[in-house]
Amino acid sequence: MFSFDNSYARLPERFFQQVNPAPVAAPRLIRFNAALAEELNLDFSGVDDERLAAIFSGNSLPEGAVAIAMAYAGHQFGNFVPQLGDGRAILLGEVVDRRGVRRDIQLKGAGETPFSRRGDGRAALGPVLREYIVSEAMHALGIPTTRALAAVLTGEPVYRETALPGAVFTRVAASHIRIGTFQYFAARGDVEGIRTLADHVISRHYPELGNLDQPYLALLNAVSARQAALVARWLSVGFIHGVMNTDNMTVSGETIDFGPCAFLDEYDPRKVFSSIDQRGRYAYGNQPGIAQWNLARFAETLLPILGGSEEDAVAAANAALVDFGRVFQERWLAAFRRKLGLTGEQEGDLELVNDLLNLMHKGEADFTLTFRALGILAGGGEEEDFRARFGQADGLPEWLSRWRLRIGPGGLSPQVRRSAMEAVNPAIIPRNHRIEEVIQAGLSGDFSPFDQMLGAVRKPFADDPALEAYREPPRPAERVTQTFCGT
């Protein structure tokens, strides 16, 4: 079933705490991701739902598992907390998938750990359904992300504002090592711990850096580049993480922790959905700057092992942080060039992109459907259909003239350009109001809307009339203005 090879559990004991999942009363399988299990080289043939529920609730610990809660610290909304750790997550172990890539298998909501900090260690059903849907949607969109392997009802309530059904989510990640993991050792002055962790990360995620003269500086640059690329991809699909604390940023470059996340409906760079982000720190348009700020905290942890004088180490780290801005801008502009159907690079491209975004903001245009409609226009569609996406369209005709001049009469045929644009501009995203419908149905015991939405978000670029309901933005009465982390 599982062929565990648990490299993190072989690190020094101060890196984690051993803890077994707490048994639950009546586990019942909601969903098992058989396709992902096959990718992970896991054989569950002949295993029935009851057995799956026992395994993925934590009631039955698989052979070879070494259950641990990982230690980490973190800046939460800018405030440093020296000890956080896995308060409701337990790492069962690591497997090597069919491509030879090491992947973590982790239970979320599996009970209290030494890091729970007065929490119950449990998860409510709603956040589990949200994370399952959004993580699988991100994967389908081609964005590096943790994945959903299983979701299980516990048969026990959890208590937040009210009593809610409890659930356990099984998450798969390249690893669960965060910037906050490095901060945990830095806060304790544990330079050897930082070095050991850095060596482990290089071996696991960046083996090409191992033989360089300055591997730890190279690690900072590599993590920075991956995060620049990741956040650029987020912005290209209108994704708002919602809680970009340093303990929610992985060194592997995967999206992690989908608590109060959301996707834009109408475009607004100041948009915030997270109920706990009272000041808009993690608004859509702030995410690149926050990523750079988080990476500065990562750089601080590495200073003692970068080598040379303190002055040289600080200068090298600052250079890496400056380079983040360059890499991000390149990746972001490249992504939006593709969204606009632009080939090659021209000097006015940045202005062309920003001018469209400003028009979308003024006209309260739906982010996803506007770019999708632009692809139809590029393929010979009616201009009026595109302009109808904007509530107020002053300046739009002039922008369209510039865009048509930029794409030019030569080059790609209209149909080829449209196909290229539709391959990067999704028709379907996991819209907030649809997720809310799924959660409400799940709370009443009906998981058919969950299954239907999961099927839809796994085909984000499809023009399937049967999925039309998942394309449309919310009506005014359906708007979701706040999302919640679930702890």
N, C-alpha and C positions, 0 to 999 in steps of 0.2 A: 504494500500500500504506500507507505512513506519510506523513502531511503534517506534518512536524515544524516547530514554531516554538519555539525553545529560549531562553526568556527568562532562565532562570537562568544559562545559559552565556554570556549577554551581560553579566553582572555582572563586577566587577573580578576579575582573575586570582587574587587571594588567597582567593577564595571556594571554590575547587575546584582539582583537579588533573586535567588531561586524561590519560586512560589508556584503551587499548583492551582489550576482553575477551581473555583468553588462549584460544587455540584448544583444543578438546578432541578426543579421539581418534575417538570413534564416537557422535555424538549420535543419540538416538532419542526421538521424541516420546512422552510419557506421556499428556498431556492438553492440548488447546487449547480455550479458552473462547470458542467462536464467538459466543455471545450477547453477551458483553462486548465482543468485537472490533467487532460491529455497533454497539453503544452508543457505542463510541469513534470511530465513523465510519471504521473501517479496512476496506479491501476485500481479503480474502484468497481471493476466488473463484478457483478454478483452481489454487490453491497446494497442492501435495501435502505429505504428512507429512514427507518427507525435507527439503523446502525449509523447512518450518516448524521442524523440528529444528535446521537450520543457523542460522536467524535467532535462535531463542530459546535457543540454547546460547551465542551470541556468536560463532560461527564465521563468520557472514556479517553484516557490519554494514550495516543498512539505509541507503539513500540519505537524506541529510539529517540523520542522527544525528550528534550531537557528544557523544562518550562522555566522561563526567567522573565522578570520585569527589568527593563533597561533603565539605567540611571542617566539623567540629563538635567540640565538647568535651562534657563532661557529668559529672554526679554519678552515680557508680555505687555503689549501696548506701550513699549518703551521703558517699562519698569523691570529691573533685573530681579529674578527669583533664583537663588543659588541652588535650590533643589526642587525639581519637579519630578521627572521620571514617569514611567508607565503606571499611571494610577488606576486604569481600568483596562489595560491591555497586557496580554501575556504572550510572549514569543515562544511558540512550540519548538521551532527549530528551522533549519535551512535544508533545502533540496536543490539539486542541480537539474535544470530543465533540459529539454531536448536540444537546445542550442548550446548547452554547456555553460549557461549562466546561472549563478547561484541566486536563489530567491528565498526570502523569509516567508514563513507561514505564521501568522499572528492572529490570536483571538482578541476581539474588542468587546468589552462588556462581560468578561469572564470572572469578575469578582475582585475583591479587595486585594491590594498588594502593599508592600511596605511604603510605597510612594503615593498612596491614595489620598493623603492629607484630608481626612475626615469625609472623603467621598465614599459612595457605596460600591464603586468598582463596576457598576452595571450600566447597561445601555438601554434606552427606550427604543421601541419599535420604529418610531418616526425617523430619527437620525440614521438608523441602520438602513432603512429603505432608501433614504436620500443618498447615503454614501454608496450603496450598491449601484443605484441608477447613474449617479454623476461620474463615478470612477469608470464604469463601463462605457459611458458616453465619451469621456475624455479619451479613452483608449481608441474608440471608433473614430474619433476626430484626429487621431495620429499624434496626440500629445502625451509625452512621458508621464506616467501616472501609476499609482498603486492600483491593484485590481481586486475584484470581488470574487472570492471562491465559494462562499456559502453564507446564508443567513438562516438563523434558527430562532424560533420562539422558545422562551424559557418556561412558559407556564406559570411564571411568577410576576407580580407587579413590581414596577419601580416607582419611586415617589419623587416627582418634581413639583410643579405647582399643584398637580393632581396625580392620582394613581394612573399609571400607563402600563400597557403590556411590555414586558421585558424581552429583550432579544440579544443575540450574540452575532457579531459580524466577523467573518474570517477574511482577513486582509493579506494580500500577497504583495511584497515589495522587493525591489532590488536590494534594499536594506532599510532599516529603520534608524540609521545613524544620522543625526541632525547637527546643525551648527550648535544647538544647545548641548549636545553631548560633549563637544569640545569645551564649551563654557563651564560644564560641570567640573572638569579637572582644572581648568584655569582658575576658577574661583577658589580652589583649594591649594593653589600653588603647586600642583602636581605635574611638574614638567615631564617626568617620565611617563605619566599617564597620557599626556598629550602626544608624546612621541610614539607611544605604543599604539594609540588610537589612529594616528596619522599613518603609521606603517600598515595597519590593518586596512584602512580605507584605500591606500595606494594599491595594496595587494589585491583587494577585492574589486575595486572600481576603476583604477587607473594604473594597471600593471606596467604600462609603457613608461611610466615616470620613475620606476624603481631604481634604474641605473643612472639617472641623471646626477650631475654634480650638486644641484640644489633641488632635491625632490620635493621638499615641503613648500618652497616658493612655487614650484610647478603645480603642486596640488592646489594652492590658493588660486592660481590662474585658471586651472582646469575647472574647479568648482564654480568660479566666477563666470566662466564662459558658458557652462551648462545652464546656470541660473539665468543668464542674459537671454539665452535661446528659449528657455522655458517661459519666462514672463512675456517675451515677445509673442509667443504662441498663444498664451492666455489672452492677451489683448486682441489678437487677430480674430478670436471667436467671441469676444465680449464677456470673458469669464472674470468674475471677482472672487478671489479666494476667501476674503472676509476676515481672516485671522492670521496674518502673515507674521506671527511671532517667530523668534529665532528657533524655538523648539518645533516649529512647523515647517522648517526649511531643510530638506535633506541634502546631504553632500553628494548623493547619487544623481541629483537633477530630476527627480520625479516629483510630481504633484502629490501632496499627502495631506490628510486631514480635511475632510469635506464637511465640516460642521455647518457653519453659517454661510456657506458659499452660495453663489447665484450667478445666473447669466443675465446680461442686459436684455431688456425689451427695447424701449426707446433709448437712443444713445444719449448718455450724459456722463462726462468724465468724472463728475463729482458723486456719482451714484454709490450709495452704501445700502446694503441690505442687512448686514449683521446687527442683531439686536444689542450686542455688547460693544459695538464700535460707535460710541456716542459722539465722537469728535471727527469722524471721517478719516481717521488715520490710514485705513486700508481701502479707501475708495478706489474705484476702477483706475483712474488716472494717476493715483499715487503709487501704484504697485512697483514700477521700475525704481523709483527713489527709495522705497522701503527695502526692496531687494538689495540695493547697493548699501543701504544702512546696515542691514543684517550681515552682509559680507564684510563690512568694516569690523563688526564684532567678531566674526570668524578670524579675520586677519589678526586682531588683537590676541587671540588665543595662540596663534602660531608664532608670534614674535620671538618667544624664547628659543625656538628651534630652527629659525630661519638661517642662523649662522651670521658671522661677521659681527660688526659693532651694532649697538642698539640703533644708532643713527642710520646705518646702512639697512638694517632690517625694516625700520619704519619707512624709509624711502622706497624700498622694494615693494612693501605692502601697499603703499599709497599709489604706486605706479599700477599695480594690479587693479586697484579700485577705480582708477581713472579709466583703465582699459575696459572695465565693465560697461561704462557709458558708451564707448565706441562700438563694442560688440553688440550691445543691446540695440543701438540705433541702426546698425547695419541689418540685424535680424528683423527688427520691426519694420523697417522700410521695405526690405525684400518681401516680407509677408504681405504687406499692403499693396506693393506693386502687383503681386500675383492676384490679389483680390480685385484690383482694378483692371486686370487684363493687360498690364503693361509688360512689354518685352524690352530687354536691355535696360540701361540706366541713363537717365538724362537729368540735367541739373535742376529742373523745375519739378521733379517728381515729389519731393517732400512737401512743397507748397500745394501741389495738386491734391495730395492725400489729405493734408490738414484742412484745406478749404472744403473738401467734401465733408469731413467730420464736423466742421463748424456748421455747415448747412444742415447736416443731420441733427445736430444739437438744437439749432434754432427751430427746425421744422418738426422736432420730436419724432424723427423717423426711426422705425424699428431697425436695430443694428443688423440683425441677421437677414431679414427679408429685403432690406435696401441693397445689400451687396448681391444677394441672389437675383434681384430684379435687374441690377446693372449687367449681370451676365446675360440675361435674356435680351436686354437692349443691345448688347454687343453682338448677339447672334441674329439681329434683325428685328427684334421686338419693337412694340410701339413705345415711343417716348412718353406718351401720356400715362402709360401703366407705371413707368418708373417714377414720374413726377407725382403720381397719386400717393406715393409712400410718404410724402412730405406734407405736413399740415400747413406749413408756410414755406413757399418756394422762392422767395426773392433771392436773386443771384444764381439760381439753379440753371437757367438757360445758358448763361455765360460760362458756368463751370462745364456744362455738357459740351459746349463748343471747344473749350480747351482740351477736354478729355478726348473728343473725337480727333482733334488735331494730333494729340499725343499718340493715339493708337495707330493713326495713319491709314491711308488707303491700301498700302502694301502690307507685306508681312503675312500674318496669320489670316486665314479665311475666317469669316464671321462665325461659322459653326465650330471651327477648331478653337477659336478664342473663347467662345461660350463654354465649350466642354472643359477647357483649361480652367476657366473661372469657377465653373460649378464643381470642379474637383477640389477646390479650396474654400469655397463659400457654402457652408452647410445650409440645407433647407430645414433641418430639424436639429434643435438643441433641447436639452432638458429644461423646459420652461418652468419657472417657479410655480405658476398656478397649476400646472399639470402634476408636478411633484406633490403639491398640497392635496390634490384630489386623490392621488395614490395613497398618501399617508392616511387620509381620513377613511378611505375604503379599507385599508389594512387594519386600522383601529377597530373596525366593525367586523373584521374577520374575512374580508373579501380581498383576495390577492390577484384577481383577474386584471384589474387596472394596472397593477404593478407589472405583471407579465406582459401586458400589451405595450406599456410605455417602454419597458426594457427592450422589446423587439424593435420599437420605433427608433430609439436613440442609437441602436447598434447599426442603423442604416442612415447616417446623417446626411449623406449626399444624394439620396435616392429621390427620384420624382415618382413617388408611388401614390396614386390617388387614394388608396386605402389608408394612408397615413396623414391625410390632409389635416385632420384635427390637431396633430402634433406640430404642425407648421405655424399655425395661427397664433398671434399674440393675444394676451388676455383682453377681454372686454373690461370696461372700467370697474364693474362690480367684482371681477375675478382677480384684480391686481393683488399681488403679494408684496407688501412693503417691508416685511421683516422676516429674517430667517434666524434660526436658533442653533446653538452648538450642541445641546442635548446633555451636557454634564450637570 
